[in-house]
Amino acid sequence: MIKSLETPEPQLLKPGIKAPVQETLLTPRFYTTDFEAVANLDISANETELRAIVEELRADYNRHHFVRDEEFKQSWDHITGEKRRAFIDFLERSCTSEFSGFLLFKELSRRLKDKNPLLADAFNFMARDEARHAGFLNKSMADLNLSLDLSYLTKHRTYTFFPPEWIIYTVYLSEKIGYWRYILVHRHIQANPEYQFYPLFRKFESWCQDENRHGDFFKALLRSQPQLWNNWTARLWIRFFLLAVFATHTITVFERVTFYESIGIHPRKYNNKVIQETNNTSARAFPLILNTNHPEFFWRLEQCSENNLKLAAISNSKRSKITKFLQKIPPSLAIVWHMLRLYLIKPIDTESIRETVR
């Protein structure tokens, strides 16, 4: 049986404006980085591919796709109860994630404009896409009589510093896993139109193509930096970020079972498929990928999710702080243990596979 967190009633900053969800390790984060270091990246090893992708981004193939047509112009009051709360939660987290990308890319574009015009253009075009996505999601929330104050988020959200190499790893993975999340939902809705309770789902095919192009850009940027993939320390970091992204995705999906069930998707099958496809796609960028076929792989990811649900239940209880702290120790240690065991599973060497194919 797949458990889920019950989605709480939305808290408001003021009428119609939803208070942001409490920041945790699992909520979408806002990032900053060493802009000078990014500006000084030597991209000559892969400049031709980077220029080609920037021209694709400049073409803006999806500029006419994100239009709120007549289908949106109706009342959505029939979406009620837990289904409505779960959908709002999905919209908020997606909007926050897209807006986070916009802020980072826009600042990178501004800081790099005079020092690295090619990268500045790329980040400007990606910021355009992320802003479009965030705005569309926020308008969808407004259809449900709520929205986010994005200027409030800009000023009050905690900004986490990541060095450029971490930014490259995490953004590449987030864009590619985003592609697979959206395209699999799109394909499912196409095959089962009775589950399309809101027209946003029709936009997911165009949406995920933006994610895919962004991921391709970061792949090309990654491959232009041998120090990010061609040594043993880079391989250790790659394993860590792959595992961190897959564990976060698993925990998030199992927290939001109600939403996926509302559109007819089996959460476990969906989670496994997204991770497998993202892992396989990552073989084009990374010198190694995780062994998702290992018999313990998905079981241990789900154990992390189960223990995360225990932590949430303890946090939401009315016990004393001391009692909560003590009760959280076993599930916290369990998550660390399962993550360590997952990390130690022998990865798949993609560089040797590429050499064999050649």
Residue, then its C-alpha position, 0 to 999 in steps of 0.5 A: m500500500i502506498k501512503s501519502l501525506e494529507t495535503p493541508e489547507p492553503q495558508l494565506l498571506k492575504p485574500g487570494i495570495k497563498a503563503p509559500v510552503q515552509e522551506t525544507l530540504l525537499t521544497p524547491r530552493f533558490y540558488t546563487t553561485d560564484f558568477e565570476a567563476v561561471a564567466n571565466l569558464d573556458i568553453s572552447a572544447n565544446e563551443t560549436e555544440l553550445r552555439a548550436i543550442v543557443e541558436e535553438l533557444r533563440a528561435d523560441y519554438n514554443r513562443h506561441h504555445f503557452v496561450r490561455d485559450e477559451e478552455f481556461k475561461q470557465s469556473w473550476d469550482h468543481i475541482t474540490g476537496e483533497k483533489r483541489r488541495a493536491f493540485i494546488d500543491f503541485l502547481e505551487r511547487s512547480c511554479t516555485s521551481e520554475f521561478s527559482g530557475f528564472l531568478l538564477f538564469k536572469e542573474l547569470s545573464r546579467r552578470l555574464k553579459d560583458k564577460n561571456p556573451l554566449l553564455a549570457d545569451a543562453f541564460n537569458f533565453m532560459a530565463r525567458d522560458e522559466a518566467r513563461h512557465a512560472g507565469f502560466l502556472n501562477k495563472s492556473m493557480a489563480d483559476l483556483n482562486l489562489s496565486l503566489d506573490l512572486s515578488y514576495l518570494t524573491k525577497h523572502r526566500t532563502y538563497t542557497f550558495f552552490p559552486p558552479e560545478w554543483i549548479i551544472y550537475t543539479v540543473y542538468l539533472s533537474e531539467k532532464i528529470g523535469y522533461w521525463r516527468y512532464i512527457l510521461v504525464h502528457r503521454h498518459i493523458q493523451a492515452n486516457p483523456e478522461y483524466q484531463f480535469y484541467p487544460l494545463f496538461r495539454k501544454f506539457e508536451s511543449w513544456c517538456q521540450d523547453e526542459n529538454r533543450h535546457g538540459d541539452f545546454f547544461k550537458a554541453l556545458l558540462r562536457s566542455q569542462p573535463q574536470l567535471w567528469n574526467n576524474w575520480t572526484a567528479r565521478l563521486w560527485i556525479r553519483f551523489f547528485l544522481l542519487a540525491v535527485f532520485a531520492t528527492h523525486t521518490i520522496t516527493v512523489f510518495e508525498r503527493v500520491t493523491f495528485y497522481e492518483s487523481i490523474g490516473i497514474h500509479p505513483r510507484k510505476y511513474n516514479n520508477k519510470v521517471i528515474q529509469e529514463t532520467n538515469n539512461t538519459s544521463a549516460r549521454a552527459f556523465p561517465l557513469i550512471l546508477n544501477t537502477n536494475h539492482p534488486e535493492f535500488f527502488w526498494r531502498l528509495e521507497q524506504c527513504s520515503e517511508n521514513n520521511l513520512k514518519l518524520a512528517a507525522i512526528s513533526n505534525s504531532k502535538r508532542s513536546k519538542i524533546t519527544k519529537f527530537l528523540q522520535k526523529i532519530p531512528p527514521s533519520l538514521a534509517i534514511v542515511w543508512h539506505m542512502l549510503r547503501l544505495y551510494l555503494i551500489k556499483p555504478i554503470d561505467t558509460e565511458s567504457i560503453r561509449e568506447t565499445v560502441r565506437 
